[in-house]
Structure formats: C-alpha cells, structure tokens
C-alpha cells in the first residue's frame, strides 16, 4: 500500500510540473509574438504545434507502453519536454519554436498517456473518480501557476523558459524512485488489431471522449488566443495573467469534489452539470468584457464548472470500457483532447482575425453543442446503473 501511495504521488508531482510548463508556454509565446507584430492567425497556427505533436505520436505510443511498461515511456517523454524547453532561448524563430512545440507535444503526450493509464488501471473502483480528480487537480495547479511567470519576460525573454525546463527536470527525476509495471495483457483474438480496438473503445465510450475534446479546446484557446484578443482590447498584462489563472484555480477548487460526487451519483450527471454551467458562464462573460474584474470572476466560476471535464471524461470512459481496453480508451481520450487543442488556436485565431464579436461567444457555443450531444445521446455509467 505504501508503494502504491508513493507511486501515485510521484505521478501527481510529475503531472503538476508538466501542467506548469504548458500553462506558462502558451500565453508566454502568444504575448511575445503579439508584441513582435505576428498576426493572430499565425500566432494561433504556431500554438497548434504542441497539439499536432500529440496527434502525430498517438498511434505509436500504445505498443511501447504495453511492451516496455509505464516507466520507460514516462522517462522518454519527460526527457523530450525539458530538453525542448531549454532550447527555446537559443534561436528566436517562428518555425524553430513551432518545431520545439511539436517536440513538447510528443513528450507531453507520452508522459500524460502513461501516467493517466497507470492511475486509471490501478485505482480501486470506489476511489476512481477521486484519484483521477487529484490527477487532474495536480495538472490544474501547475497550469494555474504557469501564467504567473509570463511577466518574467520583462526581465529576460529567456528566463521563463530556463525556469520551466529546470522544474521539469526536477520533477522528472522522481520517476527513477518507483518500480516499473505493465498494463493488463490484451487478448488479440478477442479485440483484434489496433484500429479494431479503437473501434470497440469508440463503441463503448464515444460520449466520454467529448469532455476531453472540450477541455482541449478551452485550454489551448483560452491560453493561446484569448491573450491576443485581450491585448487588442487593452487588457492589462498582469491582470490577464490573473484572469487566465482564475480559470485553472476554479477547476482546482472543484476538481476533487466533482470527482467524488461522480463516484456517488454518476459521472454522466456530473459531466452534464459541468458542461452546462461552463457554457452559460462564458456566454454571460461575453457581455461584461468592459470590466476586467468581472471577466476574471466569470473565468473563475466557469473554471469551477468545466475545469474538471477532462478528468470527468477519463473516469466516465473507465466506467464504460472493459479493463483490457483501458489503454486504448485512455489513448482515445488523449487524441480527442489533442483534436480540441488543435482546433482551439486555429479556430480561435481565425475568429479573432475575421469575426467582429466577443471571443467568448465561440467558447460558449462549442461547450453548449457538446452539452446537448451528451444530454440526448449519452450513456448511463456503472455508478448510475448500480443504483
């Protein structure tokens, strides 16, 4: 039991520092490019490098995870991330930074996929929601702290990158203190090849992949494109950092309570509450943009609702998917998250460039579409079925 707790908390520490680096990187580069006169469309396109990397590596990561175990995949992913972060200050170029973000996407995906699958496959059923919520909370804490390091760019453009890479190196080193494990073996004859497993996992849990898609869109668009929109609307840079952190802090405040509530009343009900509440808050936020403080409050409350939808989606997927297909289900959660993350900067950048309306209309609209799909076509989870 002590070994399991030790492993769990080390994985939590690793994910929190990864969240910090992502939370810092997106708004930092957006602000640097905006100040250098880079267009919002190109700025958003550059931000997609992180998520394009996650999609490129996604089809190839399940096999090494099953063959070598969780630990080697985490080691490889972490090494790629802190190395790429360290290289940013050496050459300031839109294309070079895009390649580095691509590499960070590859490393982050390997790291998150392995830690996420390790936690979901070893958590007791009665604590699944809580454990996944703590996992999400750790990422959210790091993500909330990340934007606070953006003002360091006023001291030195290289300083935020160096701090982030050293913190990643520190957290990554903890992985060497835990024992490697492998996922539950899969019966090839029962579930077929890789793409057949994708199809079966989609059949079981497609609706559970939508919340991670929403969270990916929110994370990337709010941190990569909202800063561009805010700077153009004369937001104070320090206030912008607090506003971005407010969304992550909102998710931190409710992550474990919502996860625990999902254990009791069902993941589907809590996911619908989170999506519906977040969509309404962002819609209301579009009418109060003249006040930076009101926007901050809207981001905080919206985060309290939908800052947990990624972890809720993972635990919902775990309920709907057979255990031997959990690595595949976790992989698909990551892929949907990446698709949403790619769409965020691309659609958001084009929206800011060509649509003369509040950016929060776009955010609210996507959340409410997914809410309606989940409401009318969602499946009951095990917790609900047992009641």
C-alpha positions as CSV (number, residue, x, y, z in Angstrom):
1,X,0.0,0.0,0.0
2,X,2.9,2.4,0.8
3,X,4.5,1.6,-2.6
4,X,1.1,2.4,-4.3
5,X,0.7,5.7,-2.5
6,X,4.3,6.6,-3.2
7,X,3.8,5.9,-6.9
8,X,0.6,7.8,-7.1
9,X,2.0,11.0,-5.5
10,X,5.2,10.9,-7.7
11,X,3.0,10.7,-10.8
12,X,0.9,13.6,-9.4
13,X,4.1,15.7,-8.9
14,X,5.3,14.9,-12.5
15,X,2.0,15.9,-14.0
16,X,1.8,19.2,-12.0
17,X,5.1,20.4,-13.3
18,X,4.1,19.4,-16.8
19,X,0.9,21.5,-16.3
20,X,3.1,24.4,-15.1
21,X,5.2,24.3,-18.3
22,X,2.1,24.2,-20.6
23,X,0.3,26.9,-18.6
24,X,3.3,29.2,-19.0
25,X,4.3,28.3,-22.6
26,X,1.0,29.1,-24.3
27,X,0.4,32.7,-23.1
28,X,4.1,33.5,-23.0
29,X,4.8,32.8,-26.7
30,X,1.4,34.4,-27.7
31,X,2.4,37.6,-25.9
32,X,6.0,37.6,-27.3
33,X,4.6,37.0,-30.9
34,X,1.9,39.7,-30.5
35,X,4.4,42.2,-29.3
36,X,6.6,41.3,-32.3
37,X,3.7,42.0,-34.6
38,X,3.0,38.4,-35.6
39,X,-0.6,38.1,-36.9
40,X,-3.2,36.4,-34.6
41,X,-3.8,33.7,-37.3
42,X,-0.1,32.8,-37.5
43,X,0.2,33.1,-33.7
44,X,-2.7,30.6,-33.3
45,X,-1.3,28.3,-36.0
46,X,2.1,28.2,-34.2
47,X,0.4,27.3,-30.9
48,X,-1.1,24.2,-32.7
49,X,2.5,22.7,-32.8
50,X,2.1,21.4,-29.3
51,X,-1.1,19.5,-30.1
52,X,0.0,18.4,-33.5
53,X,2.9,16.6,-31.8
54,X,0.4,14.8,-29.5
55,X,-1.6,13.6,-32.5
56,X,1.5,12.5,-34.5
57,X,2.7,10.3,-31.7
58,X,-0.7,9.0,-30.5
59,X,-0.9,6.0,-32.9
60,X,2.6,4.8,-31.9
61,X,2.6,5.1,-28.1
62,X,0.3,2.2,-27.0
63,X,2.6,-0.6,-28.3
64,X,5.7,0.5,-26.4
65,X,3.6,1.1,-23.3
66,X,2.3,-2.5,-23.4
67,X,5.7,-3.9,-24.3
68,X,8.0,-2.0,-22.0
69,X,5.7,-0.7,-19.3
70,X,4.8,2.7,-17.9
71,X,8.1,3.9,-16.5
72,X,10.2,3.9,-19.8
73,X,7.5,5.9,-21.6
74,X,7.4,8.5,-18.8
75,X,11.2,8.8,-18.8
76,X,11.4,9.3,-22.6
77,X,8.5,11.8,-22.6
78,X,9.9,13.9,-19.7
79,X,13.4,14.0,-21.3
80,X,12.0,15.3,-24.6
81,X,10.0,18.0,-22.8
82,X,12.7,19.6,-20.6
83,X,15.2,19.4,-23.4
84,X,12.9,21.3,-25.8
85,X,12.1,23.9,-23.2
86,X,15.8,24.5,-22.6
87,X,16.3,25.1,-26.4
88,X,13.8,28.0,-26.8
89,X,16.1,30.9,-25.9
90,X,18.9,29.7,-28.4
91,X,17.1,30.9,-31.5
92,X,14.0,33.1,-31.8
93,X,12.2,31.9,-34.9
94,X,8.5,31.2,-35.6
95,X,9.5,27.9,-37.4
96,X,12.1,26.8,-34.9
97,X,9.7,27.5,-32.0
98,X,7.0,25.6,-33.9
99,X,9.3,22.5,-34.1
100,X,10.1,22.8,-30.4
101,X,6.4,22.9,-29.5
102,X,5.9,19.9,-31.7
103,X,8.5,18.0,-29.7
104,X,7.0,19.1,-26.4
105,X,3.6,17.8,-27.7
106,X,5.3,14.4,-28.4
107,X,6.9,14.3,-25.0
108,X,3.9,15.5,-23.1
109,X,1.6,13.0,-24.8
110,X,3.9,10.1,-23.9
111,X,4.2,11.4,-20.3
112,X,0.5,12.0,-19.8
113,X,-0.7,8.9,-21.5
114,X,1.5,6.7,-19.4
115,X,0.7,8.4,-16.1
116,X,-3.0,8.6,-16.9
117,X,-3.3,4.9,-17.8
118,X,-1.2,3.8,-14.8
119,X,-3.6,5.7,-12.5
120,X,-6.9,4.5,-14.1
121,X,-5.8,0.9,-14.3
122,X,-4.6,0.7,-10.7
123,X,-7.2,2.8,-8.9
124,X,-9.9,1.0,-6.8
125,X,-13.4,1.3,-8.3
126,X,-14.8,3.2,-5.3
127,X,-11.9,5.8,-5.5
128,X,-11.5,6.1,-9.2
129,X,-13.2,9.4,-9.6
130,X,-11.3,10.9,-6.6
131,X,-7.9,9.6,-7.8
132,X,-8.5,10.8,-11.4
133,X,-9.7,14.2,-9.9
134,X,-6.5,14.5,-7.9
135,X,-4.5,13.7,-11.1
136,X,-6.5,16.5,-12.9
137,X,-6.1,18.8,-9.9
138,X,-2.3,18.4,-10.0
139,X,-2.2,19.4,-13.7
140,X,-4.6,22.3,-13.0
141,X,-2.5,23.6,-10.1
142,X,0.6,23.7,-12.3
143,X,-1.4,25.2,-15.2
144,X,-2.7,27.9,-12.8
145,X,0.8,28.9,-11.7
146,X,2.2,28.9,-15.2
147,X,0.8,32.2,-16.5
148,X,2.2,34.0,-13.4
149,X,5.7,33.5,-14.8
150,X,4.8,35.3,-18.1
151,X,5.7,38.8,-16.6
152,X,9.3,37.4,-16.2
153,X,9.7,38.1,-19.9
154,X,10.2,41.8,-18.9
155,X,13.4,40.8,-17.1
156,X,14.7,38.4,-19.7
157,X,12.9,36.7,-22.6
158,X,15.0,33.5,-21.8
159,X,14.2,33.4,-18.1
160,X,10.7,31.8,-18.1
161,X,12.0,29.0,-20.5
162,X,15.0,28.2,-18.3
163,X,12.9,28.2,-15.0
164,X,10.4,25.9,-16.6
165,X,13.0,23.4,-18.0
166,X,14.7,23.1,-14.7
167,X,11.5,22.5,-12.8
168,X,10.6,19.8,-15.4
169,X,14.0,18.2,-14.9
170,X,13.5,18.2,-11.1
171,X,10.0,16.5,-11.2
172,X,11.1,14.0,-13.9
173,X,13.9,12.7,-11.7
174,X,11.4,11.3,-9.2
175,X,10.3,8.6,-11.7
176,X,13.5,6.7,-11.0
177,X,12.3,6.0,-7.5
178,X,9.3,3.8,-8.4
179,X,9.1,0.3,-9.9
180,X,8.0,-0.3,-13.5
181,X,4.7,-2.0,-14.3
182,X,2.9,-3.1,-17.4
183,X,-0.8,-2.8,-18.4
184,X,-3.1,-5.8,-18.3
185,X,-2.4,-8.1,-21.3
186,X,-4.8,-7.9,-24.1
187,X,-6.4,-10.9,-25.9
188,X,-5.6,-10.2,-29.5
189,X,-8.1,-12.7,-30.8
190,X,-10.8,-11.0,-28.8
191,X,-10.2,-7.4,-29.6
192,X,-8.2,-7.5,-32.9
193,X,-5.6,-5.1,-34.2
194,X,-5.0,-1.5,-33.1
195,X,-7.7,0.0,-35.3
196,X,-10.2,-2.7,-34.3
197,X,-9.5,-1.8,-30.7
198,X,-10.1,1.9,-31.5
199,X,-13.5,1.0,-33.0
200,X,-14.5,-1.1,-30.0
201,X,-13.5,1.5,-27.5
202,X,-15.4,4.1,-29.5
203,X,-18.5,1.9,-29.5
204,X,-18.3,1.5,-25.7
205,X,-17.4,5.1,-24.7
206,X,-17.6,7.6,-27.5
207,X,-19.6,10.0,-25.4
208,X,-16.9,10.1,-22.7
209,X,-14.4,11.3,-25.2
210,X,-16.3,14.6,-25.8
211,X,-15.4,16.3,-22.4
212,X,-11.7,15.9,-23.1
213,X,-12.2,17.4,-26.5
214,X,-13.9,20.4,-24.9
215,X,-11.2,20.7,-22.3
216,X,-8.5,20.7,-25.0
217,X,-10.3,23.4,-26.9
218,X,-10.7,25.5,-23.7
219,X,-7.1,25.0,-22.6
220,X,-5.5,26.0,-25.9
221,X,-7.8,28.7,-27.0
222,X,-8.0,30.5,-23.6
223,X,-4.2,30.4,-23.1
224,X,-3.1,30.9,-26.7
225,X,-5.7,33.1,-28.3
226,X,-7.6,34.9,-25.5
227,X,-4.3,36.8,-24.6
228,X,-4.2,38.1,-28.2
229,X,-7.9,39.1,-28.0
230,X,-7.3,40.7,-24.6
231,X,-4.2,42.7,-25.6
232,X,-6.1,44.1,-28.6
233,X,-8.8,45.1,-26.2
234,X,-6.3,46.9,-23.9
235,X,-6.3,44.4,-21.0
236,X,-3.5,45.0,-18.5
237,X,-0.8,42.2,-18.9
238,X,-0.7,41.4,-15.2
239,X,-4.5,41.3,-15.0
240,X,-4.5,39.0,-18.0
241,X,-2.2,36.6,-16.2
242,X,-4.5,36.5,-13.2
243,X,-7.6,36.0,-15.4
244,X,-6.0,33.0,-17.1
245,X,-5.0,31.6,-13.7
246,X,-8.6,32.2,-12.4
247,X,-10.0,29.6,-14.8
248,X,-7.4,27.0,-13.6
249,X,-8.0,27.9,-10.0
250,X,-11.7,27.4,-10.4
251,X,-11.1,23.9,-11.7
252,X,-8.7,23.3,-8.7
253,X,-11.4,24.3,-6.2
254,X,-14.0,21.9,-7.5
255,X,-11.9,19.1,-9.1
256,X,-11.9,16.7,-6.2
257,X,-15.5,17.5,-5.0
258,X,-16.9,16.9,-8.5
259,X,-14.8,13.7,-8.9
260,X,-16.1,12.4,-5.6
261,X,-19.6,13.4,-6.5
262,X,-19.3,11.4,-9.7
263,X,-18.3,8.3,-7.6
264,X,-21.6,8.7,-5.8
265,X,-24.2,9.8,-8.3
266,X,-22.7,9.0,-11.7
267,X,-20.1,10.5,-14.0
268,X,-22.7,11.4,-16.7
269,X,-24.8,13.6,-14.4
270,X,-21.7,15.5,-13.1
271,X,-20.3,15.9,-16.7
272,X,-23.6,17.5,-17.8
273,X,-23.6,19.8,-14.9
274,X,-20.0,20.9,-15.6
275,X,-20.6,21.4,-19.3
276,X,-23.9,23.3,-18.9
277,X,-22.6,25.6,-16.2
278,X,-19.4,26.4,-18.0
279,X,-21.2,27.2,-21.3
280,X,-23.7,29.5,-19.5
281,X,-20.9,31.4,-17.7
282,X,-18.8,32.0,-20.8
283,X,-22.0,33.3,-22.6
284,X,-22.6,35.7,-19.7
285,X,-18.9,36.7,-19.8
286,X,-19.3,38.0,-23.3
287,X,-21.5,40.8,-22.0
288,X,-19.2,42.1,-19.3
289,X,-15.8,42.4,-21.2
290,X,-15.7,46.1,-20.4
291,X,-14.7,45.2,-16.8
292,X,-11.5,43.2,-16.3
293,X,-12.6,42.2,-12.8
294,X,-15.9,40.8,-14.0
295,X,-14.2,38.8,-16.7
296,X,-11.8,37.4,-14.0
297,X,-14.9,36.4,-11.9
298,X,-16.5,34.8,-15.0
299,X,-13.3,32.8,-15.7
300,X,-13.2,31.7,-12.1
301,X,-16.8,30.4,-12.0
302,X,-16.6,28.9,-15.5
303,X,-13.4,27.0,-14.3
304,X,-15.3,25.8,-11.2
305,X,-17.8,24.2,-13.6
306,X,-15.8,22.9,-16.6
307,X,-12.2,23.0,-15.4
308,X,-12.8,19.3,-14.4
309,X,-14.3,18.0,-17.6
310,X,-11.1,16.3,-18.7
311,X,-10.8,14.2,-15.5
312,X,-14.5,13.6,-15.5
313,X,-14.3,12.3,-19.1
314,X,-11.5,9.9,-18.2
315,X,-13.3,8.4,-15.2
316,X,-16.6,8.2,-17.3
317,X,-14.6,6.4,-20.0
318,X,-13.2,4.0,-17.4
319,X,-16.7,3.2,-16.3
320,X,-17.9,2.4,-19.8
321,X,-14.8,0.5,-21.1
322,X,-13.6,-3.1,-20.4
323,X,-10.4,-3.1,-18.3
324,X,-8.2,-4.7,-21.1
325,X,-9.2,-1.8,-23.4
326,X,-8.4,0.9,-20.9
327,X,-5.0,1.8,-22.5
328,X,-6.9,2.2,-25.8
329,X,-9.6,4.3,-24.1
330,X,-7.1,6.5,-22.4
331,X,-5.3,6.9,-25.8
332,X,-8.5,8.0,-27.4
333,X,-9.2,10.5,-24.6
334,X,-5.8,12.0,-25.3
335,X,-6.5,12.0,-29.1
336,X,-9.8,13.8,-28.6
337,X,-8.1,16.2,-26.2
338,X,-5.5,16.9,-28.9
339,X,-8.1,17.4,-31.6
340,X,-9.8,20.0,-29.4
341,X,-6.5,21.6,-28.6
342,X,-5.6,21.8,-32.3
343,X,-9.0,23.4,-33.1
344,X,-8.7,25.9,-30.3
345,X,-5.8,28.1,-31.6
346,X,-6.7,27.5,-35.3
347,X,-10.4,28.4,-35.0
348,X,-9.8,31.0,-32.2
349,X,-7.1,32.8,-34.2
350,X,-9.3,32.9,-37.3
351,X,-12.3,34.1,-35.2
352,X,-10.3,37.0,-33.7
353,X,-8.9,37.9,-37.1
354,X,-12.2,37.9,-39.1
355,X,-15.2,38.0,-36.7
356,X,-16.2,41.2,-35.0
357,X,-17.8,39.6,-31.9
358,X,-16.8,38.5,-28.4
359,X,-14.3,35.7,-28.4
360,X,-16.3,34.1,-25.5
361,X,-19.2,33.5,-27.9
362,X,-17.1,31.0,-29.7
363,X,-16.1,29.3,-26.5
364,X,-19.6,29.1,-25.1
365,X,-21.0,27.9,-28.4
366,X,-18.8,24.8,-28.6
367,X,-19.4,23.8,-25.0
368,X,-23.2,24.0,-25.4
369,X,-23.1,21.9,-28.6
370,X,-21.2,19.1,-26.7
371,X,-23.6,19.5,-23.7
372,X,-26.6,18.9,-26.0
373,X,-25.0,15.9,-27.7
374,X,-24.1,14.3,-24.3
375,X,-27.6,15.1,-23.0
376,X,-29.6,13.5,-25.8
377,X,-27.2,10.7,-26.8
378,X,-25.1,9.9,-23.6
379,X,-24.9,6.5,-22.0
380,X,-25.5,5.6,-18.3
381,X,-22.4,4.8,-16.4
382,X,-21.8,1.9,-14.0
383,X,-22.4,4.1,-10.9
384,X,-25.8,5.1,-12.2
385,X,-26.7,1.6,-13.4
386,X,-25.9,0.1,-9.9
387,X,-28.4,2.5,-8.2
